[in-house]
Amino acid sequence: MTITINQITFDCADPYALSMFWKAVTGWEDYPGEPNVPDDEACWLGTPGSGNPALFFQKVPEGKVVKNRLHLDVSPRERTRDDEVARLLTMGATVVSDQRKDDGTGWVVMGDPEGNEFCVERSQAEREG
């Protein structure tokens, strides 16, 4: 038997603000019938019918204390890895660890505005070039 991953959940202090960050990162939309608004206890983003899991943001009282045990790896579609890192920095992300190599390979570990780590890898075009 197999399973379907329905959603990836982010525990956070401000579900709306964090969902807006990830909405800008992914281009995903509010879930149909579930518009995200400030002060929501939970927010969803997704691409219904795509086969992708939703991103779910839920308010929790405790702050993030240690490194994530699970994280997302993302790669840009329309720009290079380095251009995407620069874009994310302007949106409030931070660089946690730069793993880029002189030959152009590698990735950048970033933190979203609440400190959740994720990796930015090279685009498909960079990997094929």
ABEGO torsion letter per residue (X at the ends): XBBBBABBBBBBABAAAAAAAAAAAAGBBBBBGBBBBBGBABBBBBBBGAGBBBBBBBBBABBBABBBABBBBBBBAABBAAAAAAAAAAAGBBBABBABBAAGBEBBBBBBAAGBBBBBBBBAAAAAX
